Amino acid sequence: MFVFKLQAVLDTKKIIEEQKLTDFSEKKNQLNEEKKVLNTIQQERILLVDQLRDSQHLIRHMRDIELQITYIDVCKEKEKKQKKVIDGVTKEVEERRIALMEAMKERKVMENLKDRDMEEFKDSEVMQERIATDETAILRFRRTEG
């Protein structure tokens, strides 16, 4: 029966890889949410600019126009801040992706080692069976000769 000496290490590597995958997925989801927020801000700004453009022919108070322009500027600032947030989260996603890839490599190394050890074990068993078969054949031959 084959027993891998480093099975506990392999199991730990698998658990670490699963944790890294979970971390990566969570951060990727956060990035998607942050992009949705940015998209919402951009759509709101575009809508405000369109409303301002469409109302050019209407007679409006200067104060209303100033407020609308100020709010468009506020949206632009929100957009800039959100882009910085997205840049930060993107860097974190990349860091977690690299960590995940490293964990996957480490697990794969351990699995390759396990496969190699299993092949050596099988080869050893085959060799022992050959030796046992050869000994049996030699004993039978001696009995028939002697």
C-alpha positions in Angstrom: 0.0 0.0 0.0 1.4 3.4 -1.1 1.7 6.1 1.6 3.0 9.5 0.5 5.4 10.7 3.3 4.5 14.4 2.6 0.8 14.0 2.3 0.2 16.4 5.2 2.3 19.0 3.3 0.4 18.4 0.1 -2.9 18.8 1.9 -1.7 22.0 3.5 -0.7 23.3 0.0 -4.1 22.5 -1.3 -5.8 24.4 1.5 -3.5 27.4 1.0 -4.3 27.4 -2.7 -8.0 27.3 -2.0 -7.7 30.2 0.4 -5.7 32.2 -2.2 -8.3 31.4 -4.8 -11.0 32.6 -2.5 -9.1 35.8 -1.7 -8.5 36.4 -5.4 -12.2 35.8 -6.3 -13.3 38.2 -3.5 -10.9 40.9 -4.7 -12.0 40.4 -8.3 -15.6 40.8 -7.3 -14.7 43.9 -5.4 -13.0 45.3 -8.6 -16.2 44.5 -10.6 -18.3 46.4 -8.0 -16.0 49.4 -8.1 -16.2 49.4 -11.9 -20.0 49.4 -11.6 -19.8 52.4 -9.2 -17.6 54.2 -11.7 -20.0 53.4 -14.5 -22.9 54.8 -12.5 -21.0 58.0 -11.8 -20.1 58.4 -15.5 -23.6 57.8 -16.6 -24.9 60.3 -14.1 -22.4 62.9 -15.4 -23.3 62.2 -19.0 -26.9 62.6 -18.2 -26.3 65.9 -16.5 -24.3 67.3 -19.4 -27.0 66.1 -21.8 -29.7 67.8 -19.7 -27.6 71.0 -19.6 -27.1 70.9 -23.4 -30.8 70.2 -24.0 -31.9 73.1 -21.8 -29.8 75.7 -23.6 -32.7 77.1 -25.5 -34.9 77.4 -22.4 -34.9 80.5 -20.2 -33.4 79.5 -16.9 -32.0 81.3 -13.9 -28.3 81.6 -13.9 -28.2 80.1 -10.4 -29.8 76.9 -11.7 -27.2 76.6 -14.4 -24.3 77.3 -12.0 -25.7 74.5 -9.7 -25.9 72.1 -12.5 -22.3 72.9 -13.7 -21.1 72.6 -10.1 -22.7 69.2 -9.7 -21.1 68.1 -13.0 -17.8 69.1 -11.5 -18.6 67.2 -8.4 -19.3 64.1 -10.5 -16.0 64.6 -12.3 -14.2 64.6 -8.9 -16.1 61.5 -7.8 -15.0 59.9 -11.1 -11.4 60.7 -10.5 -11.5 59.3 -6.9 -13.3 56.2 -8.1 -10.6 55.6 -10.8 -8.0 55.8 -8.1 -9.9 53.3 -6.0 -10.1 51.0 -9.1 -6.4 51.4 -9.7 -5.7 50.4 -6.1 -8.0 47.4 -6.2 -6.6 46.4 -9.6 -3.1 46.3 -8.0 -4.4 44.1 -5.2 -6.1 41.8 -7.7 -2.8 41.4 -9.5 -0.9 40.7 -6.2 -3.5 38.1 -5.3 -3.3 36.6 -8.7 0.4 36.3 -8.4 0.1 34.7 -4.9 -2.5 32.3 -6.3 -0.2 31.3 -9.2 2.7 30.7 -6.7 0.4 28.6 -4.5 -0.7 26.6 -7.5 3.0 26.0 -8.5 3.9 24.8 -5.0 0.9 22.4 -5.0 1.8 21.1 -8.4 5.4 20.5 -7.3 4.1 18.4 -4.4 1.7 16.5 -6.6 4.5 15.8 -9.1 6.7 14.6 -6.2 3.8 12.3 -5.0 3.4 11.0 -8.6 7.1 10.3 -8.8 7.1 8.5 -5.4 4.1 6.5 -6.5 5.9 5.4 -9.7 8.9 4.4 -7.7 6.7 2.4 -5.3 5.0 0.6 -8.2 8.4 -0.1 -9.9 9.6 -1.5 -6.6 6.6 -3.7 -6.2 7.0 -5.0 -9.8 10.6 -5.8 -9.1 9.8 -7.6 -5.9 7.1 -9.6 -7.8 9.7 -10.5 -10.4 12.2 -11.6 -7.7 9.5 -13.7 -6.0 8.5 -15.3 -9.4 12.2 -16.0 -10.3 12.8 -17.6 -6.9 9.7 -19.7 -7.3 10.8 -20.8 -10.8 14.3 -21.6 -9.6 12.9 -23.7 -6.7 10.6 -25.6 -9.0 13.4 -26.2 -11.4 15.7 -27.6 -8.6 12.9 -29.9 -7.4 12.4 -31.4 -10.9 16.2 -31.7 -11.4 17.1 -33.0 -8.0 
